[in-house]
Amino acid sequence: SGSIQDLVYLMLNQFGEDPTREGLARTPERFEKAMQELTSGYRTSLSDVVGEGIFASESSGLISVRDIEFFSLCEHHLLPFWGHVSISYLPNEKILGLSKLARIVDVFARRFQVQERLTREIADSIHNLVGAK
């Protein structure tokens, strides 16, 4: 096994690089820090990001937020993909604060993902949190 930094050192070496040269000497440490941030969704729960952001619905009209930017890592290649998410739902007695929708997207995007599962996890979480139609 080994630490993430050890694995990055070995990877650089396998590609023919000298992991001890000046430009790469701190790369394993920087890579680990970046990956911890890019995968922070594994260590964040919906309750962490939603908090007190669920309210009684005063109407039954469509709730919509468009063009929420996201960045994720493809689970098949560990390479980045990004885009925009638009969310619409019909409330059923409760609604989420609009800023919470972007935070929900972020929780799931910051995990190794495929686009189809990302979409389903976001929709399922909104349904489960507020009973959205």
Disulfide bonds with the S-S distance in Angstrom:
none
